[in-house]
Amino acid sequence: MDHDGEKRTPHPAALIINELAHAVVWIFEIIAVVLTVFLVHITVPALAEVERWIGRIVGAETPSERHGSKMGKWLSGRVATADFWKRDLPVTLSTLLVSTASFFLAFVGLVLAATFMVAPFISGPDRPVIQIGDWIVDGPVSKTWWLILIGIAVVVLLFWLLWLLGKIRVRIIESLATTPDEANAAELRGQVTGLRKGRITLVDAFEAERTRIERDLHDGTQQELVALTMKLGAARVAAGSDDPEARARLLPLIEEAQSQAESSLRQLREVVHGIHPAVLTDLGLKAAVEDLCARSGLDVHVRVTGGSEPALPVATAVYFALSETLTNVAKHSGTNQATLELELGDAEVSAVVGDQGTGGATPAETGHGLAGISERLEVVGGGLRVESTAGEGTQVHICAPTEPDWS
């Protein structure tokens, strides 16, 4: 339908040309069907999809049945669906039948029209062109010019019949096409599937984050606090002792305890920063990325363009994607240098992280972190793409809309 909601009507000339084209290739279609009789599960949906595509060209409402699937996967699995039998097979058989009628109409009609139009120019008393019983056409053009009018009438009748067949073809394909309600239902099913995957991804991400925080607290901060408790206990014993040597150790113990407390505080700040950096909330994505690069331990050349700040869920997803990418550079690239280009557009946030390291990386090989980040980006409508050739470094492309589609 057009933008006013009215159903489009295919142009008569387009229908006639379409039928003539089908008449021309009819014999090749029949040969192809015969030669691929053992591959009907692939050829039938392929021919049906071609007919729908041609229908859209001539102006019919014949949407594709693939719905974004890759052609090879769609063809191989189509026979296992009910639509193969309800739509593809009827479309293929009916259009072959209509093409057969178009072929014979076009062949007979054009031969008759050509005969009538040429007859006045080649006929004569010794060369009668048309003879039906005792009726003989053998005069010159001046006497047989009316045959040209008959030829024109045959062409007009032929075009009218081809137009009628074209309308029949379009009606058949449209009646067997996916209805708007079915298309909307399929789209909604896809969205529900995406939401379910997103929910599972978020649950897994939350569980992984909880495990990481627990590990960081157990292996880092908890050990620091245990050591601090022991230092304070030793200082308390030294403070209550009358032994001069024990009292002499009091000040060093207090200094060690203070140093231990400062170390514990730093580790707590790192853990909290890993949960959600305050700079991201307070100053935005640009400042958070610059702070991230400064703390990454790498020599990162940063370039930020644009001044639009994305929504917080998008900024958070992009931030942690960049954080995981820089971590992978430090762990796997074999180099301590990287480049980061961040573009803060009005409609989209994009970033490219590159290095000149060993290369040959894929999301599956770089650990679960990058794959999880990719799924996290998909939740806000973004995506992640890795370009990595062995020996030529790696580039990670990150993009996301400034506002998630569910906001």
C-alpha positions as CSV (number, residue, x, y, z in Angstrom):
1,M,0.0,0.0,0.0
2,D,1.0,3.6,-0.5
3,H,1.6,6.2,2.2
4,D,-2.1,7.1,2.1
5,G,-3.1,3.6,2.9
6,E,-4.7,2.9,-0.5
7,K,-4.0,-0.3,-2.3
8,R,-1.7,0.1,-5.3
9,T,-2.9,-1.0,-8.7
10,P,-0.3,-2.4,-11.1
11,H,0.0,-0.5,-14.4
12,P,-1.5,-2.3,-17.4
13,A,1.6,-1.9,-19.4
14,A,3.7,-3.4,-16.6
15,L,1.4,-6.4,-16.5
16,I,1.5,-6.9,-20.3
17,I,5.3,-6.6,-20.4
18,N,5.5,-9.1,-17.4
19,E,3.4,-11.6,-19.3
20,L,5.5,-11.3,-22.5
21,A,8.6,-11.8,-20.4
22,H,7.1,-14.9,-18.8
23,A,6.1,-16.2,-22.3
24,V,9.7,-15.7,-23.5
25,V,11.3,-17.6,-20.6
26,W,8.4,-20.2,-20.2
27,I,10.3,-23.0,-22.0
28,F,13.4,-22.4,-19.8
29,E,11.3,-22.5,-16.7
30,I,9.9,-25.9,-17.8
31,I,13.4,-27.2,-18.6
32,A,14.7,-26.0,-15.2
33,V,11.8,-27.6,-13.3
34,V,12.3,-30.9,-15.1
35,L,16.1,-31.0,-14.6
36,T,15.7,-30.1,-10.9
37,V,12.8,-32.5,-10.1
38,F,14.8,-34.0,-7.2
39,L,15.4,-30.5,-5.8
40,V,11.8,-29.3,-5.6
41,H,12.2,-28.5,-2.0
42,I,14.7,-25.7,-3.0
43,T,13.5,-24.7,-6.5
44,V,9.8,-24.3,-5.5
45,P,10.4,-21.7,-2.8
46,A,13.1,-20.0,-5.0
47,L,10.7,-19.7,-8.0
48,A,7.9,-18.5,-5.7
49,E,10.2,-15.9,-4.2
50,V,11.2,-14.7,-7.7
51,E,7.5,-14.4,-8.6
52,R,6.9,-12.2,-5.5
53,W,9.9,-10.1,-6.3
54,I,8.6,-9.6,-9.9
55,G,5.2,-8.8,-8.5
56,R,6.6,-6.0,-6.4
57,I,8.4,-4.6,-9.4
58,V,5.1,-4.3,-11.4
59,G,3.4,-2.7,-8.4
60,A,1.7,-5.6,-6.6
61,E,1.5,-6.2,-2.8
62,T,3.6,-9.3,-2.7
63,P,6.0,-9.1,0.3
64,S,8.9,-11.4,0.6
65,E,8.5,-14.5,2.8
66,R,12.1,-14.5,3.9
67,H,11.7,-11.8,6.6
68,G,15.4,-11.0,6.8
69,S,16.7,-14.6,6.8
70,K,19.7,-15.5,4.7
71,M,18.6,-17.0,1.4
72,G,20.5,-20.3,1.7
73,K,19.2,-21.1,5.2
74,W,15.7,-20.0,4.3
75,L,15.6,-22.2,1.2
76,S,17.0,-25.3,2.9
77,G,14.5,-25.1,5.8
78,R,11.4,-23.8,3.9
79,V,10.1,-27.3,3.0
80,A,9.7,-28.1,6.7
81,T,7.2,-25.3,7.2
82,A,3.5,-25.1,6.5
83,D,4.1,-22.0,4.3
84,F,5.9,-24.2,1.7
85,W,2.7,-26.1,1.0
86,K,0.2,-23.3,1.6
87,R,2.1,-20.5,-0.3
88,D,5.2,-21.5,-2.2
89,L,3.9,-24.6,-4.0
90,P,0.5,-23.1,-5.1
91,V,2.3,-19.9,-6.3
92,T,4.8,-21.9,-8.3
93,L,2.2,-24.2,-9.9
94,S,-0.3,-21.5,-10.7
95,T,2.3,-19.1,-12.2
96,L,3.7,-21.9,-14.4
97,L,0.1,-22.6,-15.6
98,V,-0.5,-18.9,-16.3
99,S,2.9,-18.7,-18.0
100,T,1.9,-21.6,-20.2
101,A,-1.2,-19.8,-21.3
102,S,0.8,-16.6,-21.9
103,F,3.2,-18.5,-24.1
104,F,0.6,-20.0,-26.4
105,L,-1.4,-16.8,-26.5
106,A,1.7,-14.8,-27.4
107,F,2.9,-17.3,-29.9
108,V,-0.4,-17.8,-31.8
109,G,-1.4,-14.1,-31.5
110,L,1.9,-12.7,-32.8
111,V,2.0,-15.2,-35.6
112,L,-1.5,-14.3,-36.7
113,A,-0.9,-10.6,-36.4
114,A,2.4,-10.8,-38.4
115,T,0.6,-12.9,-41.1
116,F,-2.2,-10.4,-41.5
117,M,0.1,-7.4,-41.5
118,V,2.6,-8.8,-43.9
119,A,0.1,-10.5,-46.3
120,P,-0.8,-7.4,-48.3
121,F,2.8,-6.7,-49.1
122,I,3.8,-10.1,-50.4
123,S,0.5,-11.4,-51.9
124,G,-0.3,-11.3,-55.6
125,P,-2.3,-13.1,-58.3
126,D,0.4,-15.8,-58.5
127,R,1.1,-15.8,-54.8
128,P,-2.0,-16.0,-52.7
129,V,-1.2,-15.7,-49.0
130,I,-4.5,-16.5,-47.4
131,Q,-6.9,-19.1,-48.7
132,I,-9.9,-20.4,-46.8
133,G,-12.0,-22.6,-49.0
134,D,-12.9,-20.7,-52.2
135,W,-11.9,-17.4,-50.5
136,I,-8.5,-16.4,-51.7
137,V,-6.6,-13.2,-50.8
138,D,-4.2,-12.5,-53.6
139,G,-4.6,-8.8,-54.4
140,P,-2.2,-5.9,-54.1
141,V,-2.0,-3.7,-51.0
142,S,-4.6,-1.3,-52.4
143,K,-7.2,-4.1,-52.3
144,T,-6.0,-6.0,-49.2
145,W,-5.1,-3.1,-46.8
146,W,-7.9,-4.2,-44.5
147,L,-5.7,-7.2,-43.5
148,I,-3.4,-4.7,-41.7
149,L,-6.4,-3.6,-39.6
150,I,-7.2,-7.2,-38.7
151,G,-3.5,-7.6,-37.7
152,I,-3.7,-4.6,-35.4
153,A,-7.0,-5.8,-33.9
154,V,-5.3,-9.2,-33.2
155,V,-2.4,-7.4,-31.4
156,V,-4.9,-5.3,-29.4
157,L,-6.8,-8.5,-28.5
158,L,-3.6,-10.2,-27.6
159,F,-2.5,-7.4,-25.3
160,W,-5.9,-7.3,-23.6
161,L,-5.7,-11.1,-23.0
162,L,-2.1,-10.8,-21.6
163,W,-3.3,-7.9,-19.4
164,L,-6.1,-10.2,-18.1
165,L,-3.6,-13.0,-17.4
166,G,-1.3,-10.5,-15.7
167,K,-4.1,-9.5,-13.4
168,I,-4.9,-13.1,-12.7
169,R,-1.2,-13.8,-11.9
170,V,-1.0,-10.8,-9.5
171,R,-4.3,-11.8,-7.8
172,I,-3.0,-15.3,-7.2
173,I,0.3,-14.2,-5.8
174,E,-1.3,-11.5,-3.6
175,S,-3.9,-14.0,-2.3
176,L,-1.1,-16.4,-1.4
177,A,1.2,-13.7,0.1
178,T,1.7,-13.0,3.8
179,T,-1.0,-10.8,5.1
180,P,-0.2,-7.6,7.1
181,D,-1.5,-9.3,10.3
182,E,0.8,-12.3,9.7
183,A,3.7,-10.0,9.0
184,N,3.1,-8.1,12.2
185,A,2.7,-11.3,14.2
186,A,6.0,-12.6,12.8
187,E,7.7,-9.3,13.7
188,L,6.3,-9.4,17.2
189,R,7.5,-13.0,17.6
190,G,10.9,-11.8,16.6
191,Q,10.8,-9.0,19.1
192,V,9.6,-11.3,21.9
193,T,12.5,-13.7,21.0
194,G,14.9,-10.8,21.1
195,L,13.5,-9.6,24.5
196,R,13.9,-13.1,25.9
197,K,17.5,-13.3,24.7
198,G,18.1,-9.9,26.1
199,R,16.6,-10.9,29.5
200,I,18.8,-14.0,29.6
201,T,21.8,-11.9,28.7
202,L,21.1,-9.4,31.4
203,V,20.6,-12.2,34.0
204,D,23.9,-13.8,32.9
205,A,25.6,-10.4,33.0
206,F,24.3,-9.6,36.5
207,E,25.5,-13.0,37.7
208,A,28.9,-12.6,36.1
209,E,29.2,-9.1,37.6
210,R,28.2,-10.4,41.1
211,T,30.8,-13.2,40.8
212,R,33.4,-10.7,39.8
213,I,32.6,-8.3,42.6
214,E,32.6,-11.2,45.1
215,R,36.0,-12.4,43.8
216,D,37.5,-8.9,43.9
217,L,36.3,-8.4,47.4
218,H,37.5,-11.8,48.6
219,D,40.9,-11.9,46.9
220,G,41.7,-8.2,47.3
221,T,39.9,-6.0,49.8
222,Q,39.1,-8.8,52.3
223,Q,42.8,-9.9,52.5
224,E,43.8,-6.3,53.0
225,L,41.3,-5.8,55.8
226,V,42.5,-9.1,57.5
227,A,46.1,-7.8,57.3
228,L,44.9,-4.4,58.7
229,T,43.1,-6.1,61.6
230,M,46.3,-8.1,62.5
231,K,48.4,-4.9,62.3
232,L,45.9,-3.1,64.6
233,G,45.9,-6.1,67.0
234,A,49.7,-6.1,67.1
235,A,49.7,-2.3,67.7
236,R,47.2,-2.7,70.5
237,V,49.4,-5.3,72.2
238,A,52.5,-3.1,71.8
239,A,50.7,-0.1,73.2
240,G,49.7,-2.1,76.4
241,S,53.1,-3.6,76.9
242,D,55.8,-2.4,79.3
243,D,58.5,-3.8,77.2
244,P,60.5,-0.9,75.6
245,E,61.2,-2.9,72.4
246,A,57.5,-3.7,72.0
247,R,56.6,0.0,72.5
248,A,59.2,1.0,70.0
249,R,57.4,-1.1,67.4
250,L,54.2,0.8,68.0
251,L,54.8,3.7,65.6
252,P,55.9,1.5,62.7
253,L,52.9,-0.8,63.2
254,I,50.5,2.3,63.1
255,E,52.2,3.5,59.9
256,E,51.8,0.1,58.4
257,A,48.1,-0.1,59.4
258,Q,47.5,3.4,57.9
259,S,49.2,2.2,54.7
260,Q,47.1,-0.9,54.7
261,A,43.9,1.1,55.3
262,E,44.8,3.4,52.3
263,S,45.4,0.3,50.1
264,S,42.1,-1.2,51.1
265,L,40.4,2.1,50.4
266,R,42.0,2.2,46.9
267,Q,40.9,-1.4,46.2
268,L,37.3,-0.6,47.3
269,R,37.3,2.4,45.0
270,E,38.4,0.2,42.1
271,V,35.7,-2.3,42.8
272,V,33.1,0.4,43.0
273,H,34.4,2.0,39.8
274,G,34.1,-1.3,38.1
275,I,30.5,-1.5,39.0
276,H,29.6,1.9,37.6
277,P,32.1,4.7,37.3
278,A,30.9,7.9,39.0
279,V,32.6,10.0,36.3
280,L,30.2,8.4,33.7
281,T,27.1,9.6,35.6
282,D,28.6,13.0,36.6
283,L,30.5,14.1,33.5
284,G,29.3,11.9,30.7
285,L,30.7,9.3,28.3
286,K,33.5,11.5,26.9
287,A,35.1,12.2,30.3
288,A,34.6,8.6,31.3
289,V,36.3,7.2,28.2
290,E,39.2,9.6,28.7
291,D,39.5,8.5,32.3
292,L,39.3,4.9,31.3
293,C,42.2,5.3,28.8
294,A,44.3,7.0,31.4
295,R,43.8,4.1,33.8
296,S,44.1,1.3,31.3
297,G,47.9,0.9,31.6
298,L,48.2,1.3,27.8
299,D,49.5,4.1,25.7
300,V,46.1,5.1,24.1
301,H,45.7,7.8,21.5
302,V,42.2,9.1,22.1
303,R,40.2,11.2,19.6
304,V,36.6,12.2,20.5
305,T,34.3,14.0,18.0
306,G,30.8,15.3,18.4
307,G,29.2,16.6,21.6
308,S,26.0,14.7,22.0
309,E,25.7,12.7,25.1
310,P,23.8,9.4,24.8
311,A,21.2,8.1,27.2
312,L,22.7,6.5,30.4
313,P,21.9,2.9,29.4
314,V,23.6,3.4,26.1
315,A,26.6,5.2,27.6
316,T,27.0,2.4,30.2
317,A,27.0,-0.3,27.5
318,V,29.4,1.6,25.3
319,Y,31.7,2.3,28.2
320,F,32.0,-1.3,29.3
321,A,32.4,-2.4,25.7
322,L,35.4,-0.1,25.4
323,S,36.7,-1.2,28.8
324,E,36.6,-4.9,27.8
325,T,38.2,-4.1,24.5
326,L,41.1,-2.3,26.0
327,T,41.5,-5.1,28.5
328,N,41.8,-7.5,25.6
329,V,44.3,-5.3,23.9
330,A,46.5,-5.4,27.1
331,K,46.1,-9.2,27.5
332,H,46.2,-10.6,24.0
333,S,47.6,-8.1,21.4
334,G,51.2,-8.2,22.5
335,T,51.5,-4.4,22.3
336,N,51.0,-1.6,24.8
337,Q,49.8,1.0,22.3
338,A,46.2,1.5,21.0
339,T,44.0,4.0,19.3
340,L,40.5,4.9,20.3
341,E,38.2,7.0,18.1
342,L,34.8,8.0,19.7
343,E,32.1,9.8,17.7
344,L,29.2,11.2,19.7
345,G,26.6,11.8,17.0
346,D,23.1,13.1,17.4
347,A,21.6,9.7,16.4
348,E,24.4,7.2,17.0
349,V,27.4,6.6,19.1
350,S,30.3,4.8,17.4
351,A,33.8,3.9,18.5
352,V,36.7,2.1,16.9
353,V,39.5,0.6,19.0
354,G,42.6,-0.4,17.1
355,D,46.0,-1.9,17.8
356,Q,49.0,-3.1,15.7
357,G,49.4,-6.3,17.7
358,T,49.4,-9.9,16.7
359,G,45.9,-9.9,15.4
360,G,43.9,-13.0,14.5
361,A,41.3,-12.3,17.2
362,T,37.6,-13.2,17.1
363,P,34.9,-12.6,19.8
364,A,34.9,-16.3,20.6
365,E,38.7,-16.5,21.1
366,T,38.9,-13.3,23.2
367,G,36.9,-14.9,26.0
368,H,33.4,-14.6,27.2
369,G,33.8,-10.9,28.1
370,L,33.6,-9.5,24.5
371,A,30.8,-11.9,23.6
372,G,28.8,-10.7,26.6
373,I,29.5,-7.1,25.8
374,S,28.2,-7.7,22.3
375,E,25.0,-9.1,23.7
376,R,24.8,-6.1,26.1
377,L,25.1,-3.7,23.2
378,E,22.3,-5.6,21.4
379,V,20.0,-5.0,24.3
380,V,20.2,-1.2,23.7
381,G,20.0,-1.7,19.9
382,G,23.8,-1.6,19.2
383,G,26.3,-4.0,17.9
384,L,30.0,-5.0,17.9
385,R,32.2,-6.1,15.0
386,V,35.8,-7.4,15.1
387,E,38.2,-7.0,12.2
388,S,41.4,-8.9,12.9
389,T,44.0,-10.3,10.5
390,A,46.9,-12.3,11.8
391,G,50.0,-10.1,12.0
392,E,48.1,-6.9,11.1
393,G,46.5,-6.0,14.3
394,T,42.8,-5.8,15.4
395,Q,40.0,-3.2,15.0
396,V,36.9,-3.4,17.1
397,H,33.9,-1.4,15.9
398,I,31.2,-0.5,18.4
399,C,28.0,1.4,17.6
400,A,24.7,2.1,19.4
401,P,21.8,4.5,19.0
402,T,21.9,7.5,21.4
403,E,18.5,6.4,22.7
404,P,17.6,2.7,23.0
405,D,14.5,1.8,21.0
406,W,12.7,0.7,24.1
407,S,13.2,4.0,25.9
